[in-house]
Amino acid sequence: MQTRTTPTEGPAILWFRLDLRLADNPALHEASQAGGGVIPVYVHAPEEEGNWAPGAASRWWLHHSLARLEATLRERGSRLIFRRGPAAQALTELVRETRAKAVFWSRRYEPTALRRDAEVRATLAKQGVAVRESCGSLLFEPWQWRSAVGRPFRVFRPFWINFQRLADRIDSPLPAPRRIPAPDGWPDSLRLEELSLLPNEERMGHWLQLWQPGEAGAHRALNQFLESGLRRYGADRDRPDKPGTSKLSPHLHFGEISPRQLWNEVRSTSPGALRPGSGAAAFLRELAWREFAHHVLYYFPEAVEEPLKPEFRTFPWSEDDVRLQQWQQGQTGYPIVDAGMRELWQTGWLANRVRMVVASFLVKHLRIRWQKGAAWFWQTLVDADLANNTLNWQWVAGCGVDAAPYFRIFHPVKQGEKFDPNGEYVRRWIPELAGLPADWIHRPWEAPSVVLAAAGVELGTNYPRPVVEHAEARAAALRAFQAVRGSRPTSPEAWQP
Ligand SMILES: Cc1cc2nc3c(=O)[nH]c(=O)nc-3n(C[C@H](O)[C@H](O)[C@H](O)COP(=O)(O)OP(=O)(O)OC[C@H]3O[C@@H](n4cnc5c(N)ncnc54)[C@H](O)[C@@H]3O)c2cc1C
């Protein structure tokens, strides 16, 4: 450690986690006011995330986000110290080296993070170091919500009604500090590259043209959305052929922008923003879904591995790994599903409508357990988020809180025709089908052979035939569902389509 003077009062350590921003960061704000300077640190400890260490796409994002954060901190007279975990040990060492008196952080709510943070708190307390935690990733703490009967919410509608009642309590965001008080000396740091976050994957080579990780990128995405997306959000959010949504999800997940900033920006640019029917209202409702997902994860942490409806524990899932691979690779023969899975692989992101369609196809048409889909999304999404991913997979599978009933099965052709009516989305991601007219693009197996020949499509050769037939797969899924609902003994063989 290079020390200029002997500190009389210790500095404050600011532990960055999923709050990689300077503006509206309560932990940074409080640490800056503590006196004695601020030492920002990022501790790399993937082994402390249990089964949910960041996947490849998330690591790509995290690397670039940390690089941006480090550069921004330097512009404000500060630095970002990189250390390796375990977190309790890394922070204890840093406290000893810097004689820090307090550690500040924004709370996380995933089950493993909660356990780890309790351990870090206890370790630091033993050394007489104060811990100050803030709510920096959510609008409200997950435990602030209670239904009328005093239990956690399991249904979104009453949660949303409650939410709107409290919405006026949402404070204005904090400004970004112009200068961050430096400590008397800086401790040693690893270089970001030494954390080896960046996957060596060719498909990510062009991702910096698609995405701008970091706080400035988050604000750019927000401004673009406010200018051209918000007004039409209600109508376009389900249209994967249009840029209908904000694409703020990775920025929100990594905390490059806070939900409080979004909430306030949208409300100030759209008077009457909570009026039902407006694009702004629909968007703010999605932010409330995000809060609901964290509320559910906090009270039902087992949801990350287990269905919340116990009857689904005996569901006769298929173990067909060939089908799983066909789904992952976008080779199911259903164009809307394949376009989605290829977009996911090539860009790290998917619109919500397509997430629902591909997830439904996996759990209902292929009857592959939702956990395998959630694990694939975890590896491939740049916005992989334990609360949102878990809630939504359980929602689609019909086994979570407020879930879509299992018997409601998306028809992949009708979904395609409704939400990608001209087939532009499919053409963008499946070049093999680009020559097909809109009438056939979502069901090429029904197209006349002259149409296929004119488009250069050879089913079974350059594009697969459907791996399952819709009506049969649907009937088999319903039989399986009836069986678990009636709690009769089941065997997977009985449900082969
Ligand atoms: C099977 C499945 C898995 C999903 N996994 C994730 C995930 O890992 N991470 C993730 O952030 N979202 C997940 N979602 C939710 C949703 O699809 C994405 O948040 C959304 O598509 C992100 O795009 P956007 O930022 O343009 O969203 P917008 O429509 O612009 O919405 C703004 C923000 O609201 C929140 N939001 C929107 N929809 C939802 C929702 N259904 N549930 C909770 N929050 C929502 C997100 O933070 C999003 O960034 C999943 C959905 C499904 C069906």
The ligand as a Gaussian input file, in Angstrom:
#p B3LYP/6-31G(d) Opt

LIG

0 1
 C      -38.762000     -17.407000     -19.337000
 C      -38.386000     -15.979000     -18.993000
 C      -37.141000     -15.707000     -18.405000
 C      -36.791000     -14.393000     -18.075000
 N      -35.546000     -14.162000     -17.525000
 C      -35.201000     -12.892000     -17.188000
 C      -33.928000     -12.613000     -16.638000
 O      -33.103000     -13.505000     -16.394000
 N      -33.614000     -11.318000     -16.369000
 C      -34.508000     -10.291000     -16.587000
 O      -34.175000      -9.134000     -16.318000
 N      -35.721000     -10.546000     -17.073000
 C      -36.108000     -11.797000     -17.392000
 N      -37.350000     -12.024000     -17.928000
 C      -38.340000     -10.926000     -17.962000
 C      -38.396000     -10.100000     -19.252000
 O      -38.515000     -10.935000     -20.363000
 C      -37.180000      -9.192000     -19.435000
 O      -36.972000      -8.431000     -18.256000
 C      -37.392000      -8.212000     -20.586000
 O      -37.648000      -8.916000     -21.777000
 C      -36.153000      -7.356000     -20.743000
 O      -36.253000      -6.513000     -21.852000
 P      -36.446000      -4.940000     -21.676000
 O      -35.444000      -4.399000     -20.723000
 O      -36.506000      -4.362000     -23.035000
 O      -37.872000      -4.893000     -20.982000
 P      -38.957000      -3.712000     -20.888000
 O      -40.218000      -4.259000     -21.473000
 O      -38.449000      -2.443000     -21.432000
 O      -39.183000      -3.611000     -19.318000
 C      -38.423000      -2.766000     -18.452000
 C      -37.869000      -3.555000     -17.301000
 O      -38.915000      -4.119000     -16.524000
 C      -38.496000      -5.390000     -16.012000
 N      -39.376000      -6.442000     -16.563000
 C      -39.968000      -6.471000     -17.770000
 N      -40.704000      -7.604000     -17.901000
 C      -40.544000      -8.284000     -16.751000
 C      -41.032000      -9.530000     -16.258000
 N      -41.843000     -10.312000     -16.994000
 N      -40.645000      -9.939000     -15.034000
 C      -39.835000      -9.190000     -14.259000
 N      -39.338000      -7.993000     -14.664000
 C      -39.692000      -7.554000     -15.893000
 C      -37.079000      -5.625000     -16.516000
 O      -36.170000      -5.240000     -15.524000
 C      -37.005000      -4.735000     -17.739000
 O      -35.704000      -4.317000     -18.057000
 C      -37.715000     -13.343000     -18.302000
 C      -38.940000     -13.619000     -18.903000
 C      -39.269000     -14.924000     -19.242000
 C      -40.616000     -15.190000     -19.883000

